[in-house]
Amino acid sequence: MLGRPTYLSMSKGLEILQGFNSFRHLKHVHAYILRLGLCHDNYLLNMILRYSFDFSDTNYTRLVFLQIKQPNIFLRNTMIRGLVSNDCFDDTVEFYSLMRSEGFLHNNFTFPFVLKACARLLDLQLGVKIHTLVVKAGFDYDVFVKTSLVCLYAKCGFLEDAHKVFGDIPEKNVVSWTAIISGFIGVG
């Protein structure tokens, strides 16, 4: 769980994060949060991580994350999502592997971004391993996870597998339809 934000963290967080327009400002806000003693507030830390990624500074974001004493799954997912959003696909896979080796379990928000990294790296072998984990963890009926699997298989040139996964999606949406159509268009 992200950790219930306290009234102080929410009010201070909203107060200091308004009007936010530069990376330099972000660093000042982060320092202010540390001075207030709110360095363990997962809600505020998640906001700092997200905004840091928005400014595309993955090094600073990693430093912030490494200073977090007990990062939870939401903070870890923010890192994975941010790394993927900044095209750091190898780093995403490495971070995910480290997360698993430290005993942290994934959730349905983890898989789509890790699968996207696998697809962008054309790493079908890891993608298939993650597909196995998806099934074992019971997320094989999550439309977002399934759509990510469709993208993985299509991007790696395995259209039959992509079509099979697509056929297993219980409630297809615009994104899942777009994924399968794009997959077929991509191979010409």
C-alpha positions as CSV (number, residue, x, y, z in Angstrom):
1,M,0.0,0.0,0.0
2,L,1.2,3.5,-0.7
3,G,0.8,4.4,2.9
4,R,-1.9,6.7,4.0
5,P,-0.9,10.2,3.5
6,T,-1.3,12.3,6.6
7,Y,-3.2,15.5,6.7
8,L,0.2,17.3,7.1
9,S,1.8,15.5,4.1
10,M,-1.2,16.2,1.9
11,S,-1.6,19.8,2.8
12,K,2.1,20.5,2.7
13,G,2.5,18.4,-0.4
14,L,-0.2,20.3,-2.3
15,E,1.1,23.6,-1.0
16,I,4.7,23.1,-2.0
17,L,4.0,21.3,-5.3
18,Q,1.8,24.0,-6.8
19,G,3.4,26.2,-9.4
20,F,6.0,23.7,-10.0
21,N,7.8,24.4,-13.3
22,S,11.5,23.4,-13.2
23,F,13.8,20.6,-12.1
24,R,15.6,23.1,-9.9
25,H,12.3,23.8,-8.1
26,L,11.7,20.1,-7.7
27,K,15.1,19.8,-5.9
28,H,14.2,22.7,-3.6
29,V,10.8,21.0,-2.8
30,H,12.5,17.7,-2.1
31,A,15.0,19.5,0.3
32,Y,12.0,21.2,2.0
33,I,10.3,17.9,2.5
34,L,13.4,16.5,4.1
35,R,13.7,19.6,6.4
36,L,10.1,19.1,7.5
37,G,10.9,15.5,8.5
38,L,8.6,14.0,5.9
39,C,11.2,11.9,4.3
40,H,9.3,8.7,5.1
41,D,6.0,9.8,3.7
42,N,5.4,7.5,0.8
43,Y,2.7,9.8,-0.7
44,L,5.2,12.7,-1.0
45,L,8.0,10.5,-2.1
46,N,5.9,9.1,-4.9
47,M,5.1,12.6,-6.0
48,I,8.8,13.5,-6.0
49,L,9.7,10.4,-8.0
50,R,6.9,11.1,-10.6
51,Y,7.8,14.7,-11.1
52,S,11.5,13.8,-11.3
53,F,10.7,11.4,-14.1
54,D,8.6,14.1,-15.8
55,F,11.8,16.2,-16.0
56,S,13.6,13.1,-17.5
57,D,16.2,13.0,-14.8
58,T,16.5,9.3,-14.1
59,N,19.8,9.7,-12.2
60,Y,18.2,12.0,-9.6
61,T,15.2,9.8,-9.4
62,R,17.4,6.8,-8.7
63,L,19.2,8.7,-5.9
64,V,15.9,9.6,-4.3
65,F,14.7,6.0,-4.5
66,L,17.9,4.6,-3.0
67,Q,17.5,6.9,0.0
68,I,14.0,5.5,0.8
69,K,14.4,3.2,3.7
70,Q,11.4,0.9,3.0
71,P,10.1,1.4,-0.5
72,N,6.7,-0.3,-1.1
73,I,5.3,-1.7,-4.3
74,F,3.7,1.6,-5.4
75,L,7.1,3.4,-5.2
76,R,8.7,0.5,-7.0
77,N,6.0,0.6,-9.7
78,T,6.6,4.4,-10.1
79,M,10.2,3.6,-10.7
80,I,9.4,0.9,-13.3
81,R,6.9,3.1,-15.0
82,G,9.2,6.1,-15.0
83,L,12.1,4.2,-16.4
84,V,10.0,2.8,-19.2
85,S,8.5,6.3,-19.9
86,N,12.1,7.6,-20.2
87,D,13.1,4.8,-22.6
88,C,15.4,3.2,-20.1
89,F,14.3,-0.3,-21.0
90,D,17.4,-2.2,-19.9
91,D,17.3,-0.3,-16.6
92,T,13.6,-1.3,-16.2
93,V,14.4,-5.0,-16.6
94,E,17.3,-4.7,-14.2
95,F,15.2,-2.9,-11.6
96,Y,12.4,-5.4,-11.9
97,S,14.9,-8.3,-11.5
98,L,16.4,-6.6,-8.4
99,M,12.9,-6.1,-7.0
100,R,12.1,-9.8,-7.5
101,S,15.5,-10.9,-6.0
102,E,14.7,-8.8,-2.9
103,G,11.5,-10.7,-2.5
104,F,9.0,-8.0,-3.6
105,L,6.0,-9.3,-5.3
106,H,4.6,-7.6,-8.4
107,N,1.0,-6.6,-9.0
108,N,-1.1,-5.9,-12.0
109,F,0.4,-2.4,-12.4
110,T,3.9,-3.8,-12.6
111,F,3.5,-6.2,-15.5
112,P,2.4,-3.9,-18.3
113,F,5.4,-1.7,-18.0
114,V,7.9,-4.5,-17.6
115,L,6.3,-6.3,-20.6
116,K,6.6,-3.0,-22.6
117,A,10.3,-2.9,-21.8
118,C,10.7,-6.5,-23.0
119,A,8.8,-5.7,-26.2
120,R,11.0,-2.6,-26.9
121,L,14.1,-4.7,-26.2
122,L,12.7,-7.6,-28.3
123,D,13.5,-9.8,-25.4
124,L,10.9,-12.6,-26.0
125,Q,12.7,-15.0,-23.7
126,L,12.2,-12.7,-20.6
127,G,8.7,-11.8,-21.9
128,V,7.7,-15.5,-21.9
129,K,9.0,-15.9,-18.4
130,I,7.0,-12.9,-17.3
131,H,4.0,-14.3,-19.1
132,T,4.4,-17.4,-16.9
133,L,4.5,-15.2,-13.8
134,V,1.4,-13.4,-15.0
135,V,-0.5,-16.7,-15.1
136,K,0.9,-17.9,-11.8
137,A,0.0,-14.6,-10.1
138,G,-3.5,-14.7,-11.5
139,F,-3.3,-11.6,-13.6
140,D,-3.9,-13.4,-16.8
141,Y,-7.4,-11.9,-17.1
142,D,-6.4,-8.3,-16.6
143,V,-7.0,-6.5,-19.8
144,F,-4.0,-4.2,-19.5
145,V,-1.6,-7.0,-18.7
146,K,-3.1,-9.1,-21.6
147,T,-2.8,-6.1,-24.0
148,S,0.9,-5.8,-23.0
149,L,1.4,-9.4,-23.8
150,V,-0.3,-8.9,-27.2
151,C,2.1,-6.0,-27.9
152,L,5.1,-8.1,-26.7
153,Y,4.4,-11.1,-29.0
154,A,3.5,-8.9,-32.0
155,K,6.6,-6.7,-31.6
156,C,8.7,-9.8,-31.4
157,G,7.1,-11.2,-34.6
158,F,5.0,-13.9,-33.0
159,L,1.6,-12.9,-34.4
160,E,0.0,-16.3,-33.8
161,D,0.8,-16.0,-30.1
162,A,-0.3,-12.4,-30.1
163,H,-3.6,-13.4,-31.7
164,K,-4.1,-16.3,-29.2
165,V,-3.5,-13.9,-26.2
166,F,-5.8,-11.4,-27.8
167,G,-8.5,-14.0,-28.2
168,D,-8.3,-14.8,-24.4
169,I,-9.0,-11.2,-23.4
170,P,-12.4,-11.3,-21.8
171,E,-13.4,-7.7,-22.4
172,K,-11.5,-6.2,-25.3
173,N,-11.2,-2.4,-25.3
174,V,-9.9,0.1,-27.8
175,V,-6.4,-0.3,-26.6
176,S,-6.4,-4.1,-27.0
177,W,-7.9,-3.8,-30.5
178,T,-5.3,-1.2,-31.4
179,A,-2.5,-3.5,-30.1
180,I,-3.5,-6.4,-32.3
181,I,-4.2,-4.3,-35.4
182,S,-0.9,-2.5,-35.0
183,G,0.8,-5.9,-34.6
184,F,-0.5,-7.1,-37.8
185,I,0.2,-3.9,-39.6
186,G,3.8,-3.9,-38.2
187,V,4.7,-7.1,-40.1
188,G,3.2,-5.8,-43.3
